[in-house]
Every structure is written in C-alpha cells, then in structure tokens.
Amino acid sequence: MDTSLREAAREFLIRYGGDTFPNLFRSARGSVVVDDTGREILDFTSGQMCATIGHNHPAIVRAVHEAGEKAYHMFSGMIPEVVAQLARTMAQDWMPAGLTKSIFINTGSESNEVALRMAKMYTGGFEVLAVGGSWHGVTGGVSATSFASDRKGYGVHVPGVYVMPEPNTYRPYIKGLEGEASALACLEIGLKMYDMASTGRRAAIIIEPVISAGGVLVPPASYMRTLRKAADDRGMLLIFDEAQTAFGRIAERHASDFFGVVPDIMTVSKTMGGGLPLAATVTTPRIEADVHAKGFTYYTSHVSDPLPAMVGLAVLETIRKEHLLERARTTGAYMRQRFLELQSRYEQIGDVRGLGMLLGVELVKDRESREPYHQLGALTTQKCFQLGLSMNIRRRPERGSVWRIAPPLTTTHDEIDRGIEILDRALRESLDEIARSHAAASAAHNVLSA
Ligand SMILES: Cc1ncc(COP(=O)(O)O)c(C=O)c1O
C-alpha cells in the first residue's frame, strides 16, 4: 500500500460532503471493490447506485474500447451514429408508449435541469412542485427542488419551488393514519397548500417514483395516479426522475411500468451508464416540437457524446441478454427474504421496504416507538465495512436511519448470504458495544451520585 496516496488525498482533495472511507480504492469488478490494501469488499450500493450490471462488466469494457477505436467525443452539432442508435433503442424497447424523444447528457442533475427547462418553456410557467425527502441533484435549478440534500449556505434558491410532505407510510406525518390513507392525505394537503400559494404560473411536478434519499419510500399506486391527475388538472407537466429506478433496479424497465402511470418527461441517469456518466431526458414528440419551436437549447460540451452512448447501448443490451429484469425479481425476492429473517431476530430492524433490488431497511430503538436509531446505524455501517461490506446509510433526524441496499443486479445468492452474515455479526457486535457503553456510563453516574 502506498500510504503517501492517502496523505495526498487528505492534502489535495476538496471534501465534497458525505462520509468518505479512510482507505483509498484500487479496482472494482462485479459486486466487489478492492481497496488500497488489496482487501475485497462487497459493494451493496453498486458504486453510487450506478453499476447495476456489475462493476466493469466485459460488455462495458468492450464498449469503451470500441469507442476508443471510433470516437470518444465530437462537436455537439455532429450527431454520432451510435447516439441515433441509442435514441431508437430507448424509444422502441425501453420507454413507455409515447415517450420517444431523447437527449443524452451526462449526469442525473443535468437530466433534471433539462426536464425543468423544457417544462418551463412548454407551459410558459415557472412553478415547480416537488416532494419532501427528494434528491434531484446539486446543480442550480434542481438543487432548489431537492429536499433531502443540505440547502443551507448557498444563497437564494431558484424561486417558484414548492414542497409537499413525502408519502412516508412507515413514519406518517399525520398521526393516526397508516399506509395508503396517510400517503394520499399528504398529497391532498400538499396540493391544497400549493394551490393556496401558487401565482398561477405553473410548470411541473417532479418526483422520484421511489423516494430514495428520503428513505426508500414507495408510494402506493393510487398516489401516483392522483399525482398524474393533479398535474393534468393544473396544466403542469409530470416529471419522473428515474435515476435510480430505471433499467432493472426495481425489476421492471422503470417505475412508470410498475405504477402504470406515464409521465410527460422521464429522466434517467445512474443506471443507464453502468458507472460511466450518461443520462437522458425523454419526452413526447409534441412537447419536443413545441419547445423546439420556442428556441429550446441545452447545448453542452458533452451532449450527444459517442463514448457514453456506446456504453449505454452495451448496458441496455446486457440487461436484455442476461435477463436482468427477471434476475432482479428473483434475487430481489431472495434478498428481501434474508432481510426479513434478520428482522425477525432484531427488534431494531423496524421496517424492510423497497422494490426489486432497491431496499430500505430502517433502524429503530424499538418497534413500538419507531424512534430512529442513528447510533446503531452509524456503528453497524462502520463495522460492516471493517468486515468487508459497503453499505449506504441515510441518517436525517427527521426521517430516521435507513440503510439503502442496492447491490448490482448480477449479485449472486452466495454474495447476498455473505452480506447478510456480515450484517448479522455487525449488528450483534454493535448492540453489544452500545449496551456495554451504556452500562459503563450508568456505573460512572452511580459512583458520582453516591
Ligand atoms: C433520484 C436522483 N436524481 C438525481 C440525482 C442526481 O444525479 P447526479 O449525481 O448524477 O447528478 C440523484 C443522485 O443521487 C438521484 O438519486
């Protein structure tokens, strides 16, 4: 191990938020990443929720090589053949009926910027209604619509953004209401508040169909249908941000298929590039023609670049050839079953939720109070890493302590078993450690007060 590199990371990198591991990392393949000591770690987050077909899948490696033989980048006014091919594949095989026009850019944030710019130009309005706990990215326009990220310290957000309470059926905002009723009540109240505040210049409603950073919340289908109607009634466009849910993660093509609700604009990103920066905004020919006539631009250095498009095609082809939607269904059911077993042994696992290979596991002090157990979440996550499992935990005082479990769709049952074994041990050891520290603290207290 080259310790000077850890030193260099500390000295020369800007810290960009979130927890970073003390180790550096060297390589990644399939469901495993390797750190700077050569240690293998199971990756239950697919990198940053991107590597759904596994890290460095041979098809991606081949695509990058092929792009190297042909072209990585071109003048944005030259549409590469492979970009036309990807647009056709998306329209014919992957998108809901009607959504046939795509633009290819690089990040999820960008895909949502495109969507909001289109919605504003199409409607002539500017108001955007978003959902609590959402994460649509960090760039100027979309950070205003993100409520799971830190909003403080960056000055004035884009005006005209309104927020509704998220449909958290485990931790309902409205006491006494459970499940679907609580989700629909949140929507009803959210819409009423919005209508009260609106200036009438409405543009869009934006939602992650599974609110991931907000705690992997899956709204009931009736919520999505009501949201569709709410957008139509108000002349607003409905935007589904499917950064995490598209292309197999939830064992469907996307959440639009799962809910049976078609948005006006769908954005896709993370899971499309399999780890390379590729994103798309997809809409109907009518909306595209309308905004084009009004002078729509989203001209960037890397719009329509051939390298990521080549990779995107390889990812979509791999999902089809390796039957990864079906695999996500069976492996996802197996993974959920293993977590439910763990839940039956640990009072502190309050809820296991999610779809397919995207699970949220919420930690609580006890199931009765549902009080979030942040200390246990942090300690167990740390121990898991030491034992060879990387997981992501979302900890917000107001929203609980939730593990986001999203391994590659190619993860084997053996790897899931290994992950569960590590988690089991980490949970046991963390609970013992917390109990010991409480016992020591109360002994010290008794001595002082004696
Ligand atoms: C649902 C969702 N939308 C958008 C984004 C932003 O994507 P990016 O980080 O690629 O800009 C994320 C990133 O976590 C996300 O989870």
The ligand as a MOL file (V3000), in Angstrom:
LIG
                    3D

  0  0  0     0  0            999 V3000
M  V30 BEGIN CTAB
M  V30 COUNTS 16 16 0 0 0
M  V30 BEGIN ATOM
M  V30 1 C -33.1240 10.2920 -7.8800 0
M  V30 2 C -31.8980 11.0790 -8.2280 0
M  V30 3 N -31.9840 12.0690 -9.1180 0
M  V30 4 C -30.9090 12.7950 -9.4820 0
M  V30 5 C -29.6820 12.5670 -8.9140 0
M  V30 6 C -28.5140 13.4020 -9.3060 0
M  V30 7 O -27.6990 12.6780 -10.1530 0
M  V30 8 P -26.1680 13.0850 -10.3450 0
M  V30 9 O -25.4960 12.8980 -9.0370 0
M  V30 10 O -25.6980 12.1170 -11.4160 0
M  V30 11 O -26.1260 14.4740 -10.8350 0
M  V30 12 C -29.5340 11.5380 -7.9880 0
M  V30 13 C -28.2260 11.2900 -7.3680 0
M  V30 14 O -28.0730 10.6920 -6.3460 0
M  V30 15 C -30.6690 10.7740 -7.6300 0
M  V30 16 O -30.5970 9.7920 -6.7310 0
M  V30 END ATOM
M  V30 BEGIN BOND
M  V30 1 1 1 2
M  V30 2 1 2 3
M  V30 3 2 2 15
M  V30 4 2 3 4
M  V30 5 1 4 5
M  V30 6 1 5 6
M  V30 7 2 5 12
M  V30 8 1 6 7
M  V30 9 1 7 8
M  V30 10 2 8 9
M  V30 11 1 8 10
M  V30 12 1 8 11
M  V30 13 1 12 13
M  V30 14 1 12 15
M  V30 15 2 13 14
M  V30 16 1 15 16
M  V30 END BOND
M  V30 END CTAB
M  END
